[in-house]
């Protein structure tokens, strides 16, 4: 079994896990130094609002424990097939670290920024669980299917279907990415509060909407295709959370988006029907209005009479749960912070990101072929990382079973076919969006048919 796990944890997946445990070791080392240094300094504690006098002996014992666990994580990063008992300890303990810090931050025993830092422990705890579950799943698989990432992509380049099967079998990474998005969101908000300058706060608000908030919707989209987790309950829970932040039901989004895939650029395409109702003919500038109606369009589509009653009830329950989520955020954060760091990012950065994505994905593309009815964007690696490869939109439409992190490999394998079939592959979101916003021609199925 150890040999099977060693083979399965090779390649890119092994590099990812080794980097994760190495970062966990560094984080524990930083925490140990902080316990011996600033947290043991009475003047530092008084200046930053940390209640009570320093318990020097307790902090020294804490530093030793943190350093010992950090050394253990380092050892795991060197040998992923070693005993996993230490990882279980971290997976169970780190969420409690977050809970304790959060409680003390809420009662003002420690500053908010210190409580926010504990989100890192929560993220590592979730990532540890994902590692343990994934290794256990690998151990139960036949040996020939355990490591799709170890297969040389170039060797199967001429066999697209085989490559798609391999890429679709890869481990999903949406749960770690959701955790990272939340961490970036909280970090930007804490940084804005720490700097306390209106212009810097405005930048952070826009960055939250343009970055982590938008990417959470991308991960909710992954959940629509059941690509967050192979456990349906876990998948649907994370999909609901990611989309509920924007006021969208995951079940309604699944019905809207899967029908969009099935009827892409036809009269039955719900996305085209919605756009055409906003402004008849859908000129490019229409996309400046579309984000304002997106929630209503998606949720109402799920509530149509043709939708099974069970699904309509689920949509209503998800929307109610989403409203309770926002009410809880408003109560926990206070109305000022809720307006600043939850609603304002939606109206600024998320709006801009939605316009850029919306107008570039399908505006003025050629209908009638799956190779030409969507557009991909060639952009820099920072944007690809920030938006979880959502720029690979054509590749996603061609093979929606491939998770987001495997889309670049899929593009490389499809490059020759995309070129020969005249697929839309444009450079840069900014320049492409500016051109398309001025483009009066979208797509009208009946006109295309008459013209042909």
C-alpha positions as CSV (number, residue, x, y, z in Angstrom):
1,X,0.0,0.0,0.0
2,X,2.9,2.4,0.8
3,X,4.3,1.8,-2.7
4,X,0.8,2.6,-4.2
5,X,0.5,5.8,-2.2
6,X,4.1,6.8,-3.1
7,X,3.2,6.4,-6.8
8,X,-0.1,8.2,-6.4
9,X,1.5,11.1,-4.6
10,X,4.1,11.7,-7.2
11,X,4.0,14.4,-10.0
12,X,2.1,17.6,-9.6
13,X,-0.2,16.4,-6.8
14,X,2.8,15.3,-4.7
15,X,4.5,18.7,-5.2
16,X,1.3,20.4,-4.1
17,X,1.0,18.4,-0.9
18,X,4.7,18.8,-0.1
19,X,4.5,22.6,-0.6
20,X,1.4,22.6,1.6
21,X,3.1,20.8,4.5
22,X,6.2,22.9,4.1
23,X,4.1,26.1,4.4
24,X,2.4,24.6,7.5
25,X,5.8,24.0,9.0
26,X,6.8,27.6,8.3
27,X,3.6,29.0,9.7
28,X,4.1,27.0,13.0
29,X,7.7,28.3,13.1
30,X,6.4,31.9,12.8
31,X,3.9,31.3,15.5
32,X,6.5,29.9,17.8
33,X,8.7,32.9,17.3
34,X,5.8,35.2,18.0
35,X,5.0,33.4,21.2
36,X,8.5,33.8,22.4
37,X,8.9,37.4,21.2
38,X,6.1,39.9,20.8
39,X,3.4,38.0,22.7
40,X,5.7,37.8,25.7
41,X,6.4,41.5,25.6
42,X,4.1,43.5,28.0
43,X,4.5,46.7,26.1
44,X,3.6,45.1,22.8
45,X,0.5,43.5,24.3
46,X,-0.6,46.8,25.8
47,X,0.0,48.7,22.6
48,X,-2.1,46.3,20.5
49,X,-4.9,45.7,23.0
50,X,-4.1,42.2,24.1
51,X,-5.7,41.7,27.5
52,X,-3.8,40.4,30.6
53,X,-0.1,40.2,31.5
54,X,2.1,37.7,29.6
55,X,2.3,34.2,31.0
56,X,5.9,33.7,30.2
57,X,6.1,30.0,31.1
58,X,2.8,29.2,29.3
59,X,4.0,31.0,26.1
60,X,7.3,29.2,26.2
61,X,5.6,25.8,26.5
62,X,3.3,26.9,23.6
63,X,6.3,27.8,21.5
64,X,7.9,24.4,22.1
65,X,4.7,22.6,21.1
66,X,4.3,24.8,18.0
67,X,7.9,24.2,17.0
68,X,7.6,20.4,17.5
69,X,4.5,20.2,15.4
70,X,6.2,22.4,12.8
71,X,9.1,20.0,12.6
72,X,6.6,17.1,12.2
73,X,4.9,18.9,9.3
74,X,8.3,19.4,7.7
75,X,9.0,15.7,8.0
76,X,5.7,14.9,6.3
77,X,6.6,17.3,3.5
78,X,9.7,15.3,2.9
79,X,7.9,11.9,3.0
80,X,4.2,12.0,2.3
81,X,3.9,8.2,2.8
82,X,5.0,8.5,6.5
83,X,2.6,8.0,9.4
84,X,-0.4,10.3,9.1
85,X,-1.2,10.5,12.8
86,X,0.5,13.9,13.1
87,X,-1.7,15.2,10.2
88,X,-4.8,14.0,12.0
89,X,-3.7,15.9,15.1
90,X,-3.3,19.1,13.0
91,X,-6.6,18.5,11.2
92,X,-8.4,18.2,14.5
93,X,-6.5,20.9,16.4
94,X,-6.2,23.8,14.0
95,X,-10.0,24.5,13.7
96,X,-10.0,24.7,17.5
97,X,-7.2,27.3,17.4
98,X,-9.3,29.3,15.0
99,X,-12.4,29.0,17.2
100,X,-10.5,30.1,20.3
101,X,-8.9,33.1,18.6
102,X,-12.2,34.1,17.1
103,X,-14.0,34.0,20.5
104,X,-11.3,36.2,22.1
105,X,-11.4,38.6,19.2
106,X,-15.2,38.9,19.5
107,X,-14.9,39.7,23.3
108,X,-12.1,42.2,22.5
109,X,-9.5,40.3,24.5
110,X,-7.3,40.3,21.5
111,X,-7.3,42.7,18.5
112,X,-9.3,41.8,15.4
113,X,-6.2,41.5,13.2
114,X,-4.8,38.8,15.5
115,X,-8.0,36.9,15.4
116,X,-8.1,37.2,11.6
117,X,-4.7,35.6,11.4
118,X,-6.0,32.4,12.9
119,X,-8.0,31.9,9.7
120,X,-4.7,30.5,8.4
121,X,-5.0,27.6,10.9
122,X,-8.6,26.9,9.8
123,X,-7.5,26.8,6.2
124,X,-4.6,24.4,7.0
125,X,-7.0,22.2,9.0
126,X,-9.3,21.9,6.0
127,X,-6.4,21.2,3.7
128,X,-5.2,18.5,6.0
129,X,-8.6,16.8,6.0
130,X,-8.6,16.9,2.2
131,X,-5.2,15.3,2.1
132,X,-6.2,12.5,4.5
133,X,-9.4,11.8,2.6
134,X,-7.7,11.9,-0.8
135,X,-4.9,9.5,0.3
136,X,-7.5,7.1,1.7
137,X,-9.4,7.2,-1.6
138,X,-6.2,6.6,-3.6
139,X,-5.3,3.6,-1.4
140,X,-8.6,1.9,-2.4
141,X,-8.3,2.4,-6.1
142,X,-6.8,0.0,-8.6
143,X,-3.2,0.8,-9.3
144,X,-3.7,1.7,-12.9
145,X,-6.0,4.6,-12.0
146,X,-4.3,6.1,-9.0
147,X,-2.1,8.7,-10.7
148,X,-3.5,10.4,-13.8
149,X,-1.1,13.3,-13.2
150,X,1.9,11.0,-13.6
151,X,0.9,10.2,-17.2
152,X,2.9,12.1,-19.8
153,X,0.4,14.5,-21.4
154,X,2.3,14.6,-24.6
155,X,2.0,10.8,-24.9
156,X,-1.8,11.0,-25.1
157,X,-2.0,14.3,-27.0
158,X,-3.4,12.6,-30.1
159,X,-6.1,10.9,-28.1
160,X,-8.2,13.7,-26.7
161,X,-10.8,11.5,-25.1
162,X,-8.2,9.6,-23.1
163,X,-6.6,12.8,-21.9
164,X,-10.0,14.2,-20.9
165,X,-10.6,11.0,-18.8
166,X,-7.3,11.4,-17.1
167,X,-7.8,15.1,-16.4
168,X,-11.4,14.5,-15.2
169,X,-10.1,11.9,-12.7
170,X,-7.7,14.3,-11.0
171,X,-8.2,15.4,-7.5
172,X,-10.5,18.5,-7.1
173,X,-9.0,21.6,-5.6
174,X,-12.0,23.9,-5.1
175,X,-12.2,23.4,-1.3
176,X,-8.7,24.6,-0.7
177,X,-9.3,27.4,-3.2
178,X,-12.5,28.5,-1.3
179,X,-10.5,28.6,1.9
180,X,-7.8,30.7,0.2
181,X,-10.5,33.1,-1.2
182,X,-11.9,33.6,2.3
183,X,-8.4,34.2,3.7
184,X,-7.7,36.8,1.0
185,X,-11.1,38.5,1.7
186,X,-10.5,38.6,5.4
187,X,-6.9,39.7,5.0
188,X,-7.8,42.6,2.7
189,X,-10.5,43.8,5.1
190,X,-8.1,43.6,8.1
191,X,-5.4,45.4,6.1
192,X,-7.9,48.2,5.2
193,X,-8.9,48.6,8.9
194,X,-5.3,48.6,10.0
195,X,-4.2,51.3,7.5
196,X,-7.4,53.3,8.1
197,X,-7.2,55.6,5.0
198,X,-10.3,56.1,2.9
199,X,-8.5,55.7,-0.4
200,X,-6.8,52.5,0.7
201,X,-10.1,51.2,2.0
202,X,-11.6,51.9,-1.4
203,X,-8.8,50.0,-3.1
204,X,-9.3,47.0,-0.7
205,X,-13.0,47.0,-1.3
206,X,-12.6,46.9,-5.1
207,X,-9.9,44.2,-4.8
208,X,-12.1,42.0,-2.7
209,X,-14.9,42.1,-5.3
210,X,-12.6,41.7,-8.2
211,X,-10.5,38.9,-6.7
212,X,-11.8,36.5,-4.0
213,X,-15.5,37.4,-4.2
214,X,-15.5,36.8,-7.9
215,X,-13.4,33.6,-7.6
216,X,-15.9,32.3,-5.0
217,X,-18.5,32.5,-7.8
218,X,-16.1,30.6,-10.1
219,X,-15.9,27.9,-7.4
220,X,-19.7,27.9,-7.1
221,X,-19.7,27.3,-10.9
222,X,-17.4,24.3,-10.3
223,X,-20.0,23.0,-7.8
224,X,-22.7,23.3,-10.5
225,X,-20.7,20.7,-12.5
226,X,-20.0,18.6,-9.3
227,X,-16.3,19.5,-9.4
228,X,-15.9,20.7,-5.9
229,X,-16.1,17.2,-4.2
230,X,-17.1,13.7,-5.3
231,X,-19.2,13.6,-2.1
232,X,-22.5,15.2,-3.3
233,X,-23.4,16.6,0.1
234,X,-20.0,18.3,0.5
235,X,-20.1,19.5,-3.1
236,X,-23.6,21.1,-2.7
237,X,-22.8,22.7,0.6
238,X,-19.7,24.5,-0.7
239,X,-21.6,25.4,-3.9
240,X,-24.4,26.9,-1.9
241,X,-22.0,28.9,0.3
242,X,-20.0,30.3,-2.6
243,X,-23.1,31.4,-4.6
244,X,-25.2,32.5,-1.6
245,X,-22.7,35.3,-0.9
246,X,-24.0,36.8,-4.2
247,X,-27.6,36.0,-3.5
248,X,-27.9,33.1,-5.9
249,X,-29.4,29.6,-5.3
250,X,-27.0,26.8,-6.2
251,X,-29.9,24.6,-7.4
252,X,-31.2,27.5,-9.6
253,X,-27.7,28.1,-10.9
254,X,-27.3,24.4,-11.8
255,X,-30.5,24.4,-13.8
256,X,-29.7,27.7,-15.5
257,X,-26.1,26.9,-16.3
258,X,-26.5,23.3,-17.4
259,X,-29.2,24.3,-19.8
260,X,-26.9,27.0,-21.1
261,X,-24.3,24.3,-21.8
262,X,-26.9,22.1,-23.4
263,X,-28.5,24.8,-25.6
264,X,-25.5,27.1,-26.1
265,X,-26.3,29.8,-28.6
266,X,-29.7,28.6,-29.6
267,X,-33.1,30.0,-28.9
268,X,-33.4,27.7,-25.9
269,X,-30.2,29.0,-24.3
270,X,-31.4,30.7,-21.0
271,X,-28.4,33.0,-21.1
272,X,-29.3,34.3,-24.5
273,X,-33.0,34.6,-23.6
274,X,-32.1,36.6,-20.5
275,X,-29.7,39.0,-22.3
276,X,-32.3,39.5,-25.1
277,X,-34.9,40.5,-22.5
278,X,-32.6,43.1,-21.0
279,X,-32.0,44.8,-24.4
280,X,-33.4,43.4,-27.6
281,X,-30.6,42.2,-29.9
282,X,-28.0,42.4,-27.1
283,X,-25.5,45.0,-28.3
284,X,-22.2,45.0,-26.5
285,X,-23.0,47.8,-24.1
286,X,-25.9,45.7,-22.7
287,X,-23.3,43.8,-20.6
288,X,-22.9,47.0,-18.5
289,X,-26.5,46.3,-17.3
290,X,-26.6,42.5,-17.1
291,X,-24.8,42.1,-13.7
292,X,-27.5,44.1,-12.0
293,X,-30.2,41.5,-13.0
294,X,-28.1,38.3,-12.8
295,X,-29.5,37.1,-9.4
296,X,-33.1,37.6,-10.5
297,X,-32.5,35.9,-13.9
298,X,-30.9,32.8,-12.4
299,X,-33.2,32.4,-9.4
300,X,-36.4,33.0,-11.4
301,X,-35.3,30.6,-14.1
302,X,-35.1,27.9,-11.4
303,X,-38.6,28.7,-10.2
304,X,-40.3,28.2,-13.6
305,X,-43.4,26.0,-13.7
306,X,-41.5,23.3,-15.6
307,X,-39.1,22.9,-12.7
308,X,-40.0,20.0,-10.4
309,X,-41.7,21.0,-7.2
310,X,-38.9,19.4,-5.1
311,X,-36.3,21.6,-6.9
312,X,-38.4,24.7,-6.4
313,X,-38.6,24.0,-2.7
314,X,-34.9,23.5,-2.5
315,X,-34.3,26.8,-4.3
316,X,-36.5,28.6,-1.8
317,X,-34.7,27.0,1.1
318,X,-31.3,27.9,-0.3
319,X,-32.3,31.5,-0.8
320,X,-33.6,31.6,2.8
321,X,-30.4,30.0,4.1
322,X,-28.5,32.6,2.1
323,X,-30.5,35.4,3.6
324,X,-29.7,34.0,7.1
325,X,-26.0,33.9,6.1
326,X,-26.0,37.6,5.2
327,X,-28.0,38.4,8.4
328,X,-25.4,36.5,10.4
329,X,-22.6,38.4,8.7
330,X,-24.3,41.7,9.3
331,X,-24.9,40.9,13.0
332,X,-21.4,39.5,13.6
333,X,-19.5,42.2,11.7
334,X,-21.8,45.1,12.5
335,X,-23.6,47.0,9.8
336,X,-20.7,49.3,9.0
337,X,-18.2,46.5,8.3
338,X,-20.9,44.5,6.5
339,X,-21.7,47.4,4.1
340,X,-18.0,48.1,3.6
341,X,-16.6,44.6,3.1
342,X,-19.5,42.5,1.9
343,X,-22.0,44.6,-0.1
344,X,-19.6,47.3,-1.4
345,X,-17.2,44.7,-3.1
346,X,-20.3,43.3,-4.9
347,X,-21.2,46.7,-6.3
348,X,-17.6,47.6,-7.4
349,X,-15.0,45.0,-8.1
350,X,-17.4,42.1,-8.6
351,X,-19.4,44.2,-11.0
352,X,-16.4,45.0,-13.1
353,X,-15.2,41.4,-13.1
354,X,-18.7,40.2,-14.2
355,X,-18.8,42.7,-17.1
356,X,-15.3,41.6,-18.3
357,X,-16.2,37.9,-18.1
358,X,-19.7,38.3,-19.5
359,X,-18.9,40.3,-22.6
360,X,-15.8,38.2,-23.6
361,X,-17.3,34.7,-23.1
362,X,-20.0,34.6,-25.8
363,X,-20.5,38.1,-27.4
364,X,-20.1,38.1,-31.2
365,X,-19.1,34.5,-31.6
366,X,-20.1,32.1,-34.4
367,X,-23.1,29.8,-33.6
368,X,-23.6,26.4,-35.0
369,X,-20.4,24.7,-33.7
370,X,-19.2,23.8,-30.3
371,X,-15.7,24.9,-31.4
372,X,-16.8,28.5,-32.2
373,X,-19.8,29.3,-29.9
374,X,-17.6,30.4,-27.0
375,X,-14.4,32.4,-26.6
376,X,-11.3,31.8,-24.5
377,X,-9.0,34.6,-23.4
378,X,-5.2,34.4,-23.3
379,X,-4.1,36.4,-20.2
380,X,-1.3,36.6,-17.7
381,X,-0.7,34.0,-15.0
382,X,-1.8,36.4,-12.2
383,X,-5.3,36.8,-13.7
384,X,-5.5,33.0,-14.3
385,X,-4.6,32.4,-10.7
386,X,-6.9,35.2,-9.4
387,X,-9.9,33.8,-11.3
388,X,-9.1,30.1,-11.2
389,X,-8.5,29.7,-15.0
390,X,-12.0,30.9,-15.9
391,X,-10.5,32.4,-19.0
392,X,-10.4,28.9,-20.5
393,X,-14.1,29.2,-21.3
394,X,-14.1,27.4,-24.7
395,X,-12.2,24.5,-23.2
396,X,-14.7,24.3,-20.4
397,X,-17.6,24.3,-22.8
398,X,-16.0,21.5,-24.8
399,X,-15.2,19.3,-21.8
400,X,-17.1,20.5,-18.7
401,X,-16.0,17.5,-16.7
402,X,-12.4,18.8,-16.5
403,X,-11.7,20.6,-13.2
404,X,-10.5,24.2,-13.4
405,X,-6.9,23.5,-12.5
406,X,-6.5,21.0,-15.4
407,X,-7.8,23.3,-18.1
408,X,-4.3,24.6,-19.1
409,X,-3.3,21.1,-20.0
410,X,-6.5,20.6,-21.9
411,X,-5.8,23.8,-23.9
412,X,-2.4,22.5,-24.9
413,X,-3.8,19.3,-26.2
414,X,-6.6,21.0,-28.2
415,X,-4.4,23.8,-29.7
416,X,-4.1,22.3,-33.2
417,X,-7.8,21.5,-33.4
418,X,-8.8,24.9,-32.1
419,X,-6.6,26.5,-34.8
420,X,-8.0,24.4,-37.6
421,X,-11.6,24.9,-36.6
422,X,-11.3,28.7,-36.2
423,X,-12.0,28.8,-32.5
424,X,-12.1,32.2,-30.8
425,X,-9.0,32.8,-28.8
426,X,-8.3,36.5,-28.0
427,X,-5.6,38.2,-26.0
428,X,-6.3,40.2,-22.9
429,X,-9.5,40.8,-21.0
430,X,-9.2,44.6,-21.2
431,X,-8.6,45.1,-24.9
432,X,-11.1,42.4,-25.8
433,X,-13.8,43.7,-23.6
434,X,-13.4,47.3,-24.8
435,X,-13.7,46.2,-28.4
436,X,-16.8,44.0,-27.7
437,X,-18.6,46.6,-25.6
438,X,-18.7,48.7,-28.8
439,X,-19.7,45.7,-31.0
440,X,-23.5,46.0,-31.8
441,X,-23.7,42.3,-32.9
442,X,-24.2,39.6,-30.4
443,X,-26.1,36.6,-31.6
444,X,-29.7,36.1,-32.7
445,X,-30.5,32.5,-33.7
446,X,-33.4,33.3,-35.9
447,X,-31.5,36.0,-37.8
448,X,-28.5,33.6,-38.3
449,X,-30.8,31.0,-39.6
450,X,-32.5,33.4,-42.0
451,X,-29.1,34.7,-43.2
452,X,-27.9,31.2,-43.9
